[in-house]
Amino acid sequence: MPYLTTRDGTRLHYNDWGDGRPVVLLGAAMADARMWEFQAPFLAGNGLRCVTYDRRGSGRSDMPWTGYDYDTLAGDLADLLDHLDLRDAVLVGYAVGGGECVQYLSRYGDARVSGLALVASTTPYLLRAPDNPDGLDLALFEQVEQAIKTDRAAWLSALTWPFFAGPEPDPENPPISPQLASWLVGMCLNTSPRAGIEIYRTLMTTDQRAQTAAVRVPTLVIHGTADLGAPYPLCAPRTVELIPGSRLITYEGAAHGLFATHADRLNADLLAFVKE
């Protein structure tokens, strides 16, 4: 399996499939490259070079104690792009992956990047603050931290249907199969508990409004209106408002897990954006 070693000595596992314009996919907080089960083969099969990798702390990558802040995570992305010498790349950031992409562009510029897709992204700022009064209360992160420390398998299982179906899941009409849901929970359990807590701390408490406003590459924002992980009103319209010339595609009634529940539509939207 291919690995690269980052500037701080962390080994990251990556996949590099296909030929053509490079597309680099960054996943959700406790997922690894296998999250892109439906997107990576599709994109590689449609004339693109599709690169995915396991974030530090997850999957087949090293699990260090530190390095889960946006600056370090953006540095890992920079090391990957340099290692593969990718140019004219499109970054696809999902949830916290969107924050990583924005931080990368802010710190390292866009010499290697020509486009950005933010899918269910947590940008620009989730936490309640005097100038962000409708943000999320810090107590929500503290609940997540306690759940991970107490019984994260039970916590992840309880999150499954809201993650994919939104605030009012219908048990008689699940958006994905129980088998797929179980497989995805197992994948998330391959993330270290330390990484899970610290990545959630980063995505829930970091103000990225300035970094988001500094993005200057063509940007597509895709978001579901029933997203609980990255609430639509806090994220999608505000991200679009900050990035000049960006475009929003809204998935009406869709929850956070678009990569599985709306795989065909997401694939088509990403392919069209990359091919533009």
Salt bridges, closest charged atoms under 4 A:
ASP8 OD2 - ARG56 NH2 2.98
ASP16 OD2 - ARG49 NH2 2.71
ASP32 OD2 - ARG34 NH2 2.83
ASP54 OD2 - HIS13 ND1 3.78
ASP54 OD2 - ARG60 NE 2.90
ASP71 OD1 - ARG107 NH1 3.50
ASP76 OD2 - ARG56 NE 2.65
ASP79 OD1 - ARG7 NH2 2.64
ASP82 OD1 - ARG112 NE 2.92
ASP85 OD1 - ARG87 NH2 3.03
ASP85 OD1 - ARG112 NH1 2.91
ASP88 OD1 - ARG21 NH2 3.46
GLU100 OE1 - ARG55 NH2 2.55
ASP131 OD2 - ARG209 NH2 2.97
ASP134 OD2 - ARG238 NH2 2.52
ASP137 OD2 - ARG128 NH1 3.19
GLU145 OE2 - LYS149 NZ 3.36
GLU145 OE2 - ARG201 NH2 3.78
GLU198 OE2 - ARG194 NH1 3.63
GLU198 OE1 - ARG201 NE 3.03
ASP207 OD2 - ARG209 NH2 2.73
ASP227 OD2 - HIS223 NE2 3.37
ASP227 OD2 - HIS256 ND1 2.77
ASP269 OD2 - ARG265 NE 3.97
GLU276 OE2 - ARG247 NH2 3.11
